[in-house]
Amino acid sequence: MIMLLSFLSFFYFLSINAQSISTSISLPPLQWISLSPLLQSSNAPPALRDAAIAYDENSRSLIVFGGESQGGFPQSQTYLLNLDSLMWSSPNPPVGLTEAPPARSAAIAGLDIAASYRHGFVLVGGKGSDGQALSDIWEFDLNSQFWSRVSVSPGSPSPRWGASGGIDTRVSTVQDPRLSYPNNTFYLAGGTSGSQSDALSDIWRLNISGALAANLQSSVGSWEHLTIGNLPAKVGQGGTVINNQIVSVGGCNSSAGNSSACAQQDSYVVTVGGSNNVISPNPCPAPRYGPALVPNMNAYSSSFSSQVFVLSGIYNSSLWDVGGSTNDGEIAVLDSNGGTWIRALPAGDPGSTGQASYPVAREGAAVVAYPNAVVGQNRKTTSDIIMFGGQDASGRYLSDLWLLRSYNGSVTSSNPQWSGGSGQLQTGVNADGSGVLMQFPNKCATRITASSSTSPSSTSSSPRGTAPSNSDTSLAYDTTIIHKVFAPLSVALLLPISIYFRLTLSTYTDKKISESQLSWFLAASTLTFLAYAVGIVGLVTSFAFLSSSLPTARTTLPTAHGQVGLAFFVCLYVIIPALFVLRYFIARSALFEDGRNTEIEERVNSLDTTEKPSSLPGHAGSTGHSSGASPPSSPHIQSQSLGHVRNRTTEAIMSSDTESVTSGGQHRAFEVLNRPPKSRHASNNWAQVYVESSQPLNPRSLSDVDWLLRRRSLNAVDELDYAITQLHNARQATPATTDRLINIQASHLENTVRYPSYLDSVIHIFLQASLLGISVVSLYALWSRGYNAWFIIVLVWTVLFYAVIFAFSWFGRPEKSMLSATLRRLRGGAVVSMASDKEELGSQHYPPTSPRGPYFHQPPYRAATREELAQARPISLTTDDEDDHIDEDTRQRMIEEEMERRDVSIVTVPRRRLLVANPS
């Protein structure tokens, strides 16, 4: 029950996650504002991607360095934008301090502010102009506007570019007592050198100290290597630092390429220091190549301090459905502490036309955040994020400058209104939030599995300006939450149910079962019916509520998931029940046929010591049983045929002492009375195997069979003769009696493993193949959608299911199982060959008789027919007192009459020879 509740909780959470995202994350009201129309001067930077950027409050300057130009070449120029005048300029360094870093792009960068000792902009590594990775460190003094190379102690990381990292300027500097200057910490994780990529778990911490001024350049750095977790290597991912956490989102696996087609939906938050742990939030936004990450520095709410904004990036619209939203201007927000996501579309810039505009989707944009507004008059009531450049999906390099302004307020997806949002939407640096109303997509991006032959949209083009490759496009399909919950829940229920019936179904073939067995059987049957009903409802609703973002979408099995899932559904929910129904009717047919022939089969296969009549009623040449025959008057101990061990109650009623003949006119069949003993060949006969394994049998001649054995009525036999007879019989070794054989068989069959019938084998194969197929479909759906934690849970549940089956089969449970028989054969054990369907399902045949002799293997009775039961007289109730009135002459006459009626021939010969006792 606990496991069932866990699965219910899991699938409920899974379905909610698949359809919608968090509604509890609060965000500041956001608005995109374009600064490009407001910029002045002709000294603006060209269109660039992967440039380094920072903002200095003291000089009110935005600094941009390097980046890759439209031609694909890294740059080495430094650009300064005064945010008061919105004019671009170039640095004016002191005389003699004109050295500058080599050209590069995709470097780690950030501010290094340590009181009055250093007020600079740090640049780490990057990709050089010759395509080689760099590892040098440079710092730009923002006061004097010059570059200085940082001295680094030995033990640095390998050259690389495109790493995740940076610095969170909100973290205070550290004063190491062993150093004279305050210390700032930069982080670097992953990256690539072009020929080799480093894992995101390969983390380096850079501590920068010293002083930097026009008259003193003593900045020093030291690296510290850390290994946290076991994360993959990435290229084209977005990264940032928030407090002491390194956040990485999207990108491609190092060997998969460098375009949006290979982008992954995973994200990682690595906490450095303290716990040194790694979390991988559940995926939500579409996997992007080259997104820009930046902390939310709005201080209006304490919950904002753990939020990371994921801006832009390129995703493949032919592979991912974003729910009708466009990528232009949309942002994704990750709570690095809770690992939860929310998608948001800020208000746009109305411009001069009043039509809201947004920044086009791009990769390789440079972004920087500041706790207050960087432009405008009301700088204390807002905070700003600046985004510069990048490359759009068509391959065009950009040089536009956008402002993402966050106002002091709080909104959620369920309550997008805020107190300052009334009025007309404004534009420009002095926008105060009037008319700002955000939109919140209500579900995470989902992968599209259906496809067509048309070319993809512009959002999937190459990131380097090359022509987009032709790939399949597909439509976005979705269905109701009922299907997403009920379908996997049905499979989760069927797995343990199949184990239960696999182990216990054979016990329910008995005529009589205990109340506890019946209760468990009814409970399991009810649960099976519920599981099938839930699965059918899940399938029906998947077709009834199938939806698509386009009206021309194909609605009949448009995805591979639907096609494969339907195929296994038909096997598990249609073919398997049909096979069980077929098995039931075959069993009933076999039982009906066995019931019609039960008298013949029981007589032929019985172990009766008396002679068999020529035939039984219902067959040619049969003669009815004489109602005038005198049955034995004394009760006897009944034995049971091995073929009817289960039907003890019925057999006890139907069986009785048999008589040799029904009338004097009938003759007994041919019989050898004193066959001499001889060695017999080995046989597969069950009786021979069991008896020989227990103790040797002595051949019994006619003299060993007492004619008084079948007469136990003291009314007809003298008490002394009867006692002598019983004593004589007690001395005889009778190892092959029915009870003994039953006990031997029961003890032997406990460990007997056998193959099932052919029909049962087909049912087992279809059942296991269907369960495995449905499980694989569910696991693939979880894996492809990125639900890694739930994928592991379902995988463990499935593996546990098969481990339990294998463990029971190893110990021979159930006995009739292909796996149990195969394992037993591999272990060198004995396995009974496969039985036919009729023999397995319906016929209750007696075991074959032994060829050892005419008597020792036969129990002293046969089952009476229904006609014999109807004609039989009650057992004599004569008491012993009535025998006192019979004289010796009468008693002797009764014995002679009984001998004559039995037609017993007693022959004594001086030597053993074959003798026909009753030729007829």
Steps between C-alpha positions, in 0.01 A plus 500: 500500500788737578654430160163558333460836673854590399420427137180701519689795643773460242270489199291785635810714538624388161177590327482838666858569403435398143201729460580811705779660698536672832239759583649590837822669381468875525682733261550874480296667224722495192514712183728498199627846397710560192796738550630481144288789370630717787872437449722768353853518355650315210751316720258217577623142489418286197269207506656249736426176674665346809639835615599575861293764682479674839354813658685744729286718720778742591575600145142426383656307215411181320815322379501257207809313391578256223242269354466340161410709199281415202802359317561251780814671634558587867547869579732683739335843527365646823180710493360722771140623511421789731150430627432859590562631150444167320813563293756242395869569539838329511729485805758775556782325691792678670820542313700180491205280597364422157545123511179309431395138507517296180179458303261247646141397540300282741711595801404505868464857622382707798569793728778490759429771754700492824470831679753745363756232415340373185216626290525297187347273242653148486531289186586126519589275207294492180540402137790675319517634148677188376230276641718398793376499857648753741572483873643845580334747739464871443346781706374839376531787746167683475637813663800555275372301201798277435565126479742309721597133493438310822785293636389142565666246727574152357222246481244650263229332290560402141420763234130509415208711387124482542519404868227567754590734782575857598442690821202621702582859589256488791740272688732696726875483464701277731796631699754223536722573804797362305447755220529876497205557271136389489417195296228445237403157364418403143373156396560302183329169412531297184587657169671375186828541315350401167657155501408404854216601730509510877217382720292746694610318814858609424487819706770759559490782753704813426598722793613849393685733735749782483466858389431661166559865420680709243807507721471146640408188307536214745190294440565132568290191460510143626297201382341232714373180338174341613311194381134494595261238369529319169356732238528481121707723278306771317544744214271792429347497847408810695655559841518742787586522869243575768644529851724190522307298241599438139195467277517343153205462259462343156773451243611186321698200607859547400483238225157594363578817305440870548149586388151514642422155359729339758404723796408319820226589746706432811625755750732481799553696820838436664540628854865572582598499864310354791304204363676498159195346337339493156132511409345449159162676486219340305506632144247758393607753235584377154866397470692800379836554341692805615257645759605788724469456879495777759394524867183684599642792699167662581495537879125553539447144626741265673381217275650682200855446629504134396354556153689473172365653178558296183484745210453406139707219347407302187276194514392266222132563435477185288585289804337690785156637568499808722121519525433761235748750649776658299859517617522874438522676833400197707705422807523195725562542870670235713488496878847364576404396852175319422591381150165625361428682175259760373463644152410865447452746217574855622320802368649639181622841391213696340747730326364790298233289331340359810557144373695297755833370370739242644862399444532230239611158620878474494798306626829631637354822642697687768298586813564676828269578795500774759289541817375843391404662174802586285317769302217738568401723790322258736797269553408391854164346415617264228789273410637446151656225288685602183524266201732573207557333165479133415409301190145428393363178356565610142871541574492881508726664760337767716615824661175616662481589868200403710399571856299249705360716778356344813276719712463486875199275529398136493284302258423133447351300216173481690506872585680693224363839611705735719433832667703714256375333187212729423517763229657508160807290418804723481830494312843655550741515791244658733232233464346447844306178447166646401300263287743211562313169486697179470391173342579156640500188277321229697712199410856396440639435155440147369684303239316440172521147366286527184672647197454596137736567215482878499796708610517639853427851601760769536559430865688183416762643269873463539662723759787594273300655219502192278186393323267297715503130430186324387338308780159372580241730646217380716189622668441543870268239646359477847231306680310502825652447842281192543705313242827614654397365841278199423714331235818461709296434814336202331839353412628561852207302640530214251863423583448376860164343406669289234750376759217403736306301241820349365574349842150409619276432200568126508364476857158618385445195276405292803135430571538629853705803601525674833316817585824697517598379153159597369529846656841560346377373165201732499714796608756432227227452241336827600833681479563346158161618376576846640842509331349402165221754539747775583716408201205500261382838627854634458511384138156627409564845645831526312307486172195694618699799627791504255585857409747680277623854465414498129156430350645284222667258735448128452298364791526125433811355661722797410791399722721196534409489868135460410565235237726283712290553812182397318666184368602386847162607638325270254726213605456556874138611520343308208707202387598381848138494635388329177762231546389442859138466384612252234691305763190489719279355227763246399519392865121469523487300178771268622330454837166428333656237277681353795175488694331299225783249487587497866359148561703352216819686587474421868434134432781469250752688710379389841705287735218259586606142586176355370444404141359768272171439327504487127364850476316768687162647431490729208726287278438224253471166651451623852277332748330665789589436852274247669291650769471165660869465574573491866734780598736458792326563823797620697644850453851528361777751491485693174806588297515782250625497148803728446322664214231625740694612803327839485147351477506309825149589605340412168701183458419373846131519410535348155732208585405168656615146527480329166393153435666252275207434277145620477339171409584142471470507125784740452859386452812670613756625258829325433741529792839356590495383857855391571731675257861415597719797597733645239709810461320790341636790306521848640188698452382850549208356692435709804416210729818317415715802564339584829485144634850405396636815654337416831543124539510189281180318426449127539311329219168371615365168381151371520573339835585843639151626428254389766155440361364625831670837445188648348264349762498695822154419629498288809146395407635283221849409626601351826665739746804280531543466125461876466761567770745255342444667165564846639816381676618335180437814298679715754821305441495559129717779372274743320724793412296589196170569667306798382561705815871434486518585135306819564741600776800417282355697213411799714847520649659458160284753317579773748820565311377402153531781247332462164437696188148637461270403219544659158205732550625606841843564350350729237305688768810540716709628210237753392446616858866553582573663163208738546599594854860556395396704198265722698769554762758594237258746339440665837872513581583650161232767543646597836856503368422697187314764700787530745329372815818333618400443863167342409667301225724343763202421726306327222814320384562368851135388528523316168834339582364394839203338328720285278741428784214357707385284208852371445554430871181294533574314176847418629338312788245331275201727554270457321556140398339535157713778357730530204746709702490263798550198275781668307682599818453151643638347182799735505565394859494137396166411658226280363231668294177339384433544131230729376147361519232538241231757554225242546699291742611807689171680517222246518569129511546334834681185384626237735873449507611209283504161661817311573606200292641320805202276576123459487427593862754699700432833330122482511285634785220266613213696351367677197270799475139401456295643217192708558278206399675274750452756774130520420457121508726426794340379817585646838781343689378222723424605849506143630656482846731245643219362713326362193800275426438305822180351354679355197618140538815358347324336207333823400826690535686245285227515237523882489873480450461252215232715337727804527787308343275384221367849445849644491605224263839475673736233376772389740772305323795334662784381276833335585696746288450847364348509160277727299141411567182636349249512779185593321520463122201649331 
